Amino acid sequence: IALEFDRLLAFDGRSMVTNVRIAKEIGFLVFAENQEVALGQLSKLPDHKVVLISTGSQGEPMSALTRMALGEHKQIKVKPGDTIILSSRFIPGNERSITNIINNLYRQGAEVIYESVAHVHVSGHAYQEELKTMIKLTRPKFFIPIHGEYRHLIRHTELAHQVGLPDENLILIENGEHIQLHDRGFNRLERVNTGRVLVDGKGVGDIGQAVLRDRRHLAEHGMVIILLVIDERTGETLSGPDLISKGLIFDEGEDELLDEARNLVLETLDRLGEEGESAVSPLADLTEIKAEIHRELKRFFNRAIDRRPLIIPQIITG
């Protein structure tokens, strides 16, 4: 690639500087020596004479572009009238970070050009023939494709087969699969745990799926606690039912909703008493009472406000 224009070039980001140096050494990037300037010189040059090539197109937190967008870069300040070009695609999962960068750049007065508004994307991935050349040059004994989705791994393995690597030395694995290489070949060992590790307070990776599921449910639907005191001899209600809700609905209308739920609990207790031979027998089984209250309130809240709060009946006998 030959850069032919009358602008001065500056490069920011450790990986960017390293890649530019290597590209220049092997002849892939050609521009005049007097076109490259150091970051420290930018403040002394006219803005319209400088092109800055930087890292951070995927919203990486510590990248040069992110620091510029936040106004935290020590040497570069984005100014009204600047034009920022993101020649990358939004990698799935990075959309929010990239969008935040674009918004922050606009807040500082810059014009931002990206894939949604212009055809500026340039792939950073090698083409098939380039991958074949790499395999021919390195001549690996074993070939394990990495990076990309499963379909990409399959295609990469097929390329290795096309350039002469034997099928028995092509190893297709996914995240967590464990391969041991030795003089006679390789072994597949036990899978290891991979993926996200939850850091929760002082615990690392010790929170189970059940806890996460409950937390997600609480965040989306809230909870209701039912407090009830029952005479264990007569089955009569001595106190309550009192209902306490957290994260269920806004304050307005909550009292009316909980009053209806409270009446439903009382009706459920009366019905259970009528179904038994006496008031004592049905109320002797607290597990059954809790389960019935839970069922009735679950249906009620789902019908009334289209929510499924976590319902916890607490019954004390006295």
PANU-248595 format. One line per 8 residues: number of its first residue (from 1); their letters; for each residue x, y, z of C-alpha. Coordinates in Angstrom, 2 decimals, padded with zeros to 5 digits, always signed. Each point is the difference from the previous one (the first is absolute). Example, Ala and Ser with C-alpha at 12.3 -4.5 7.8 and 13.67 -1.06 7.14 Angstrom:
1 = AS = +012.30,-004.50,+007.80  +001.37,+003.44,-000.66
***
This chain:
1 = IALEFDRL = +000.00,+000.00,+000.00  +001.46,+003.36,-000.98  -001.33,+003.08,+001.75  +000.03,+002.84,-002.50  -001.36,+003.28,+001.33  +001.36,+003.20,+001.43  -000.95,-000.72,+003.61  +002.37,-000.72,+002.86
9 = LAFDGRSM = -000.48,-003.35,+001.74  -000.04,-000.77,+003.72  -000.63,-003.40,+001.59  -001.42,-000.64,+003.45  -000.36,-003.22,+001.99  +002.83,-002.41,+000.78  -001.24,-002.72,-002.35  -000.58,+002.54,-002.77
17 = VTNVRIAK = +003.53,+001.39,+000.27  +001.47,-003.53,-000.03  -002.07,-001.08,-003.01  +000.93,+003.11,-001.96  +003.70,-000.55,+000.70  -000.16,-003.63,-001.17  -002.06,+000.90,-003.07  +002.55,+002.65,-000.99
25 = EIGFLVFA = +002.93,-002.38,+000.49  -001.43,-002.66,-002.32  -001.31,+002.48,-002.57  -003.73,-000.40,+000.55  -000.45,+003.62,+001.05  +001.75,+002.73,-001.94  +000.09,+003.70,+000.78  +002.69,+002.64,+000.10
33 = ENQEVALG = +002.10,+000.20,+003.16  -000.77,+003.66,+000.44  -003.73,-000.74,+000.03  +000.08,-001.75,+003.37  -000.10,+002.18,+003.10  +000.03,-000.80,+003.70  -003.05,+000.56,+002.19  +001.85,+002.71,+001.91
41 = QLSKLPDH = +000.23,+002.10,-003.18  -003.74,+000.09,-000.72  -000.70,+003.06,+002.12  +002.45,+001.98,-002.17  -001.55,-001.00,-003.33  -003.15,+001.21,-001.79  -002.88,-002.42,+000.63  -000.93,-000.21,-003.69
49 = KVVLISTG = +003.50,-001.27,-000.85  -000.02,-003.05,+002.29  -001.52,-003.49,-000.27  +000.10,-002.01,+003.23  -000.30,-003.79,-000.31  -001.04,-001.51,+003.31  -001.12,-003.17,+001.79  -003.35,-000.46,+001.72
57 = SQGEPMSA = -002.59,-000.57,-002.72  -001.78,-002.65,+002.12  -000.35,+002.18,+003.08  +002.81,-001.63,+001.98  +000.00,+001.73,+003.43  +003.69,+001.02,+000.06  +000.47,+000.62,-003.73  +001.19,+003.32,-001.38
65 = LTRMALGE = -003.34,+000.82,-001.68  -001.99,-000.67,+003.17  +002.25,+002.31,+001.98  -000.39,+002.68,-002.68  -003.79,-000.38,+000.04  -000.05,+000.42,+003.78  +002.38,+002.94,-000.09  +002.60,-001.94,+002.00
73 = HKQIKVKP = +002.78,-000.27,-002.59  +003.09,+001.87,+001.17  +001.15,+001.15,-003.45  -003.05,+000.07,-002.26  -003.19,+002.01,+000.43  -002.95,-000.38,-002.34  -001.22,+003.37,-001.26  -003.07,+001.26,-001.86
81 = GDTIILSS = +000.58,-000.55,-003.71  +002.05,-003.18,+000.41  -001.01,-002.98,-002.14  +000.26,-003.50,+001.49  -000.22,-003.03,-002.32  -000.63,-003.47,+001.47  +000.97,-002.35,-002.84  -001.15,-003.04,+001.99
89 = RFIPGNER = -003.19,-001.97,+000.41  -001.83,-000.25,+003.29  +001.06,-003.36,+001.44  -003.07,-001.60,+001.67  +000.12,+000.73,+003.72  +001.93,+003.27,-000.44  -002.91,+002.08,-001.28  -000.59,+001.88,+003.26
97 = SITNIINN = +003.68,+000.87,+000.51  +000.40,+001.20,-003.58  -003.22,+002.01,+000.14  +001.17,+001.68,+003.21  +003.23,+001.04,-001.72  -001.88,+001.42,-002.99  -002.35,+001.96,+002.26  +002.86,+001.39,+002.07
105 = LYRQGAEV = +001.88,+001.06,-003.13  -003.08,+001.83,-001.23  -000.32,+001.70,+003.40  +003.44,+001.48,-000.59  -001.03,+001.37,-003.39  +001.53,-002.62,-002.29  -001.58,-001.49,-003.12  +000.07,-003.82,+000.16
113 = IYESVAHV = -000.15,-002.23,-003.08  -000.63,-003.73,+000.59  -001.43,-003.04,-001.73  -003.66,+000.90,+000.50  +000.36,+003.30,-001.84  +002.75,-000.70,-002.55  +001.81,-002.91,-001.70  +003.30,+000.42,+001.82
121 = HVSGHAYQ = +000.62,-003.49,+001.37  +003.34,-001.65,-000.71  +000.41,-003.60,+001.16  +002.84,-000.75,+002.35  -000.19,-003.74,-000.70  +002.23,-001.90,-002.40  -001.41,-001.33,-003.27  -000.04,-003.73,-000.79
129 = EELKTMIK = +003.09,+000.10,-002.19  +001.89,+001.89,+002.68  -000.95,-002.64,+002.56  +001.21,-002.72,-002.36  +003.30,+001.82,-000.41  +000.41,+000.22,+003.77  -000.55,-003.73,+000.38  +002.45,-000.79,-002.80
137 = LTRPKFFI = +002.67,+002.22,+001.54  -000.35,-001.32,+003.56  -000.58,-003.67,-001.02  -001.59,-001.03,+003.33  -000.15,-003.65,+001.05  -003.38,+000.56,+001.65  -002.54,+002.62,-000.94  -002.53,+001.39,+002.51
145 = PIHGEYRH = -002.09,+002.88,-001.38  -000.88,+002.67,+002.56  -002.06,+003.20,+000.09  -003.42,+000.28,-001.56  -003.26,-001.90,+000.08  -000.19,-003.76,-000.60  -000.71,+000.50,-003.71  +003.21,+002.02,-000.31
153 = LIRHTELA = +002.01,-002.74,+001.73  -001.38,-002.57,-002.45  +000.94,+002.09,-003.02  +003.49,+000.68,+001.39  +000.53,-003.74,+000.52  -001.05,-000.63,-003.60  +002.61,+002.50,-001.20  +002.70,-001.89,+001.91
161 = HQVGLPDE = -001.13,-003.22,-001.67  +000.19,+001.66,-003.43  +003.68,+000.88,+000.47  +000.96,-003.55,+000.91  -000.33,-000.46,+003.77  -001.22,-003.55,+000.80  -003.49,-000.30,+001.45  +001.26,-001.83,+003.11
169 = NLILIENG = +002.05,+003.08,+000.93  -002.88,+002.45,-000.34  -001.48,+000.64,+003.44  -003.35,+001.77,+000.27  -000.81,+001.06,+003.55  -002.31,+002.45,+001.76  +000.40,+002.08,+003.14  +000.69,-002.21,+002.99
177 = EHIQLHDR = +001.33,-003.01,-001.92  +003.41,-001.12,+001.23  +002.67,-001.34,-002.38  +003.30,-001.61,+000.99  +002.69,-000.20,-002.70  +002.81,-002.58,+000.14  +002.51,-001.74,-002.28  -002.52,-002.61,-001.17
185 = GFNRLERV = -002.85,+002.41,-000.65  -002.55,+001.54,+002.34  -002.64,-000.91,+002.58  -003.31,+001.60,+000.81  -000.22,+000.54,+003.75  -002.86,+001.03,+002.28  -001.78,+003.26,-000.75  +000.78,+002.97,+002.19
193 = NTGRVLVD = -002.45,+002.69,+001.08  +000.08,+003.10,-002.19  -002.01,+003.16,-000.40  -000.93,+002.78,+002.34  +000.93,-000.22,+003.67  -002.25,+001.93,+002.36  +001.77,+002.04,+002.67  -002.49,+000.51,+002.83
201 = GKGVGDIG = +001.31,+001.88,+003.02  +002.88,-002.08,+001.31  -001.01,-003.10,-001.93  +001.32,-000.85,-003.45  -001.93,-002.48,-002.13  -001.90,-001.43,+002.97  -003.48,+001.26,-000.90  -002.22,-002.71,-001.46
209 = QAVLRDRR = -002.57,+000.31,-002.76  -002.87,-000.26,+002.52  +001.20,+003.13,+001.81  +000.45,+001.89,-003.26  -003.46,-001.08,-001.14  -001.56,+001.25,+003.25  +001.82,+003.33,-000.25  -001.14,+000.48,-003.58
217 = HLAEHGMV = -003.56,-000.88,+000.97  +000.08,+002.47,+002.91  +001.35,+002.73,-002.25  -002.76,-000.51,-002.57  -003.04,-000.79,+002.17  +000.72,+000.92,+003.63  -001.15,-001.97,+003.04  -002.90,-000.30,+002.45
225 = IILLVIDE = +000.28,-001.38,+003.55  -003.14,-001.18,+001.80  +000.14,+000.00,+003.83  -002.66,-001.99,+001.81  -000.46,-001.26,+003.58  -002.41,-002.94,+000.53  -001.26,-001.65,+003.18  +001.29,-003.56,-000.23
233 = RTGETLSG = -002.92,-001.32,+002.09  -002.96,+001.70,-001.62  +001.42,+000.96,-003.38  -001.17,+003.58,+000.46  +001.98,+002.92,-001.34  +001.58,+001.87,+002.90  +001.90,+002.61,-002.00  +000.13,+001.05,-003.62
241 = PDLISKGL = +000.21,-000.70,-002.73  +002.50,+002.83,-000.46  +001.48,+000.42,-003.47  +003.36,+001.63,-000.63  +001.04,+000.69,-003.59  +003.34,+001.06,-001.46  +000.50,+001.04,-003.62  -003.53,-001.00,-000.97
249 = IFDEGEDE = -001.71,+003.20,-001.20  +000.25,+003.73,+000.52  -001.29,+001.41,+003.29  -003.11,+001.30,-001.68  -002.56,-002.79,-000.05  +002.09,-002.40,+002.08  -002.26,+000.21,+003.10  -003.10,-000.87,-002.00
257 = LLDEARNL = +001.75,-002.92,-001.67  +001.31,-001.41,+003.27  -003.43,+000.37,+001.63  -001.47,-002.17,-002.74  +002.82,-002.53,+000.46  -000.59,+000.01,+003.78  -003.70,-000.74,-000.47  +000.91,-002.82,-002.38
265 = VLETLDRL = +002.21,-001.57,+002.69  -002.86,+000.16,+002.51  -002.39,-001.59,-002.51  +002.55,-002.75,-000.64  +000.27,-000.73,+003.74  -003.81,-000.12,+000.33  -000.27,-002.37,-002.93  +002.65,-002.32,+001.42
273 = GEEGESAV = -001.86,-000.03,+003.33  -003.31,-000.87,-001.68  +001.56,-002.83,-002.01  +001.23,-001.79,+003.16  -002.06,-001.79,+002.63  +000.83,+002.78,+002.47  +001.86,+003.28,+000.05  +003.03,-001.75,+001.51
281 = SPLADLTE = +000.67,-002.80,-002.43  +000.74,+001.99,-003.15  +001.97,+002.60,+001.90  +002.20,-002.68,+001.57  +001.86,-000.43,-003.29  +001.88,+003.28,-000.37  +001.75,-001.18,-003.16  -003.33,-000.44,-001.75
289 = IKAEIHRE = -001.21,+003.42,+001.17  +003.15,+001.73,-001.24  -000.24,-001.76,-003.34  -003.66,+000.99,-000.47  +000.65,+003.64,+000.94  +002.92,+000.04,-002.43  -002.15,-001.38,-002.83  -002.87,+002.44,+000.57
297 = LKRFFNRA = +002.23,+003.07,+000.26  +002.05,-001.03,-003.03  -003.16,-000.11,-002.11  -001.25,+003.25,+001.52  +003.12,+002.09,-000.69  +000.41,-001.44,-003.47  -003.61,+000.92,-000.83  -000.02,+003.40,+001.73
305 = IDRRPLII = +003.35,+001.50,-001.03  +001.55,-002.59,-002.34  +002.86,-000.63,+002.44  +001.31,-003.16,+001.64  +001.56,+001.16,+003.29  +001.86,-002.33,+002.31  -002.66,-000.98,+002.59  +001.16,-001.07,+003.47
313 = PQIITG = -002.74,-001.01,+002.48  +001.22,+000.02,+003.62  -002.41,-001.70,+002.45  +000.59,-000.09,+003.76  -002.11,-002.16,+002.32  -000.73,+001.11,+003.53
***
